[in-house]
Amino acid sequence: MKKITLYTDGACSGNPGIGGWGAILQYNGAEKILSGGDINTTNNRMELMAVIMGLEKIKEECEVEVYSDSAYVVNAFLQDWITAWVENGWRTKGKSEVQNIELWKRLLQQTKRHVVSWNKVKGHADNELNNRCDALARGEIEKLKRDMPF
């Protein structure tokens, strides 16, 4: 099975506000760079979108090592919140509805397609690939701001 590395990051100008995400896929010495954004979103949604879009871009079943600075995303899997949410009908331990359900469902679908391992990295530190993903996300925010009619 092929092994791929996926670095991701999301950002938001205001929360909610204009957001962007960036992802870098690495395989066998090659890189694929992905990015996008939304004019009305949250930081957590952009963090999720970065991982989703990276995993969705992979054409065949692979082992994927995901690196993210989002505790929200990584801990959902490392601390197995996602299983509890599904078992509780997408409700948290406190019985409130899980936010971003449609994105979590998309991400969960991808984790069934691939063998995914999760790694939390420190944001805005010395991790070059995380910093590049952050720059991609912020670049998308700037593009969206420039394109706004007001």
Summary of the structure (lengths in Angstrom):
residues: 150
radius of gyration: 15.2
end to end distance: 49.1
largest distance: 49.1
contacts: 493
relative contact order: 0.24
helix: 42%
strand: 33%
